[in-house]
Amino acid sequence: MFTNKNDRLTSFTMQATRVPLTSHSLVGVCRALLNEGGPEAVVVREVARRLEVTAPALYKHVEGRDELLTLLIAACGNEVADVCSTARDSCEPGDHPGQLRAATEAFRGWALANRAEFGLIYGTPIVGYEAPAEGPTTQSSQRFGAVFAGIYLGLLSTGRLRLVDRATLAPELIDTLESRPLPGDHQLPAEAAYQFAVGWHRLLGMVSVEVAGHLDWMMNDSSAFVQAQLESLFDEMVTSH
């Protein structure tokens, strides 16, 4: 994507004004456009205009709109991964229930503070956009997933993860759950991987509904309701001792 070792785009001169282009500056402009008009607003011509360069000049450094979106999605994915890992690390190393709570609340807080970015990553796929295979967006997603996978592994290793009975899982589900490592190369038995999947499925669903405001028609403030649902989820995931 960026050709030099510092992941920095080459500076160039435009109308006697030297304009440095970096991944940071590109992401900043793309993020502003996303918040103003959604993913459809992130286009090469407008990014170039705001950076005070021509579109052909910008094409010398990025291949097109897909690459701009890839940069933006990866940057936002890395940001939420950093937020959740920082929250996890604020707890004692052996306090895995506390880590789960902290990372979960950090994820929800980031989503509510960055609704457009949350929608970009976890909302409806962008029509016409295809992320590069095993590229930056995959890497950022793996970083994020590894935060929670590591916490669930800690819960399992200390006997704090509430497990389902393996016999209740269909054979094909067991095969699916154990077919590949979780993010961070964490390997969990099917009954633990199932809880990990349930936890993520429910967390993403709850946060998505809250971010989209789909509870506003029935309550003035949905935060207390969502927090109660998260507490119920924690109880289902973690044993009392």
N, C-alpha and C positions, 0 to 999 in steps of 0.2 A: 504494500500500500504506500507507505512513505519509504523513499529509497535510501536515505542515509541512516547511519547507525543511531542517531539521536532522535529518530522518528519525527523529524522536523522538515517541513517543506522549505525549499530553497526560496530565499528572498529574491525579489526581482523589482525592476524599476518600471513604474507606470506614470507617464506624463511627468517625468522628472521627480516623482515622489517615490521614495523607496518604501514599499509596503511588505513587511514580513508576514508570510503565511505560515502558520503552524497548525498542528492538529488542534491545539487549544483554541486558537482564534476561529477555526472552521467550526468546531463543535459549538462554540459560544454563539455564533451567528445562526447556525442550524437550530439550536435550542430556542433562541429567541423567536425564530420563525415558527417553530412547532407550537409554542405557547400562543402565538398570535393567530395562527390559522390551521393548526393541525398538520399532520404529515404531508398533506397535499401542498402546503406552503413551502416546503423544503425543496427548492428547485435551484439548479445551477445558476441561472441568470440572476435571480434575486440574491443569492449568496454572494456572487461576484459583485453585484452592485453595492452591497453593503460593505464589502471589503475594498471597494474602490478600485477594482480591477475589471478587465473585460472577461466575458465568459470564455473566449478562446484561451486567454491566459490561464484561467483557472483549470481548464481542461488539461493543461500541461502537468498538473499536479494531482488531480483526481480524475478518474475515468468517467465520472458522471454522477447522476443523482443517486444511484444505488450505492456508490461508495460513500457519498455524504451521509446517507441513511445508516450505513454500516458503522461509520465513525460515531454517529450520534447514539445509536442503540448500544454499541459497545461501551461508550463513555458513561451512559446512564446506568447500564448494567453493572459496570465496575463501581460506580458511585454507591448504588444500593448495597452491593456486596461489602464495600468498605464500611458503610454505616452499620450493617448488621454484625460484621466481625468486630468492630469497635465496641458495640454494645455487648456482645458475647464476652469479649476480653475484659470488660469492666467488672465481671463477676470472678469469684474465686475459681481457680482451675478445676476443682472437683465439684463445683456446684452446677451440675448439668441441668437440673430443673430451673435454676435461676438463669442460666445461659439461654435456655429455650424461651423463657418468658421475656428476657431482655431483647433477644434477637427478633422475636415476634413483634414486640411493641415497636422496635426500631423500624421494622419493615412497614408496619401500618403507619407510623408517623411519617416516614419518607413518602409513602404513597399519597397521603393526604396533603402533604406540602408540595408535592410534585405530580399533580394529577395528569397533566399532559404527558409527562415522561413515563408515568406508570402505564397509561393507556398505550403508549408507543411500544412498550416491552410486552405487556401482558394482555392488551386488548385485541381487537380484531386485526388479523394480519393485513398488511398494507398491500393493496391490489397492485400487481405488477412488480413487486419487490421480492427478490429472492436472496437471502443471506448466503454468503460464500460458505461452502462446506468446510467445517472445522476451522472457520475463520475467527475474527475478533469477537463476533457476537456469541458464538459457541463458547469461546474461552471465558467471556464475562459471565455467561450463564452457568458454566461449570464452577466458576469461583463462588458465585452466589449459592449454588446448590451445595457446595462443599461445606459451607458454614453450617447449614442445618444438618447435613448428613453426619458431620463430625459430632454434633451435639447428640443426635440420636444414637450414635455409636457409643458415646460416653454414658448415656442413660442405660443402654443395654448392658454395657460392661460392669456397671455398678448395681445392676438389678433394679433400676428405677423406671425402666420402660414397661408400661403395661402391655402385655402381649396378648394377641388373639390366639385361640387354639389352632394350631397348624392343621388339625384334622378338619376344621371347618372351611378351609380354603380349597377351592377347586384345583385339581392338578394342573390345568393349563394356566391358572393364575400363579401358582407356585413357580412354574417354569418361567413365566414372564418376569416375576419379581426377582428371580435368581439368575436371569440370563446374562446380566452384565453388571459391573460394579456401579455403585452410585457415584455422584460427583466427588472428586477427591480420591478416587480409587478405593472408596470405602465399600466393603462387602458386608452385607447384612443377611441373615437368614430370612426366609420368606415372611415369617410372622412379624419380624421387626421391620422389614422393608414395607410390609403392608401398612403398618402404623405410620411410617414415614410418609407414604403416599397419601394416606387418609389425612394426616396433619397438614400437608401442603395443599391438598385439594380443598379442604375446608377453610384454611387460612386465606388462600387466594380468592375463594368464592366470597367470603365475608368481606374482605377488603375491597374487592371489585364492586360489590353492591353498595358499600358505603361511599367509595370514591365517586361512583356514578350518581349518587343521590337517590337511589331507588327506594330508600326508606322514608324519604321526606314527605311522601303523601300521607303517611300514617303516624308520624311523630315529629315533634319540633326539633328534637336533638337525638340523633341515633347513636351517639358515642357511648352512652351508658349501656344501651342494648348490645352493641357490638362488643364492648368490654365484658359483659356478662357471658356472651357466647364464647369469647376467648377463654374465660375462666373455666367454662364447661369443657372446652377442648383440652385445656391443660390437665384437668381432672381425668379425662379419658386417656391421655397419653402417659401420665406420670403417676407412679404409685406413691402412697403417702410415706413409705419408708423402705 
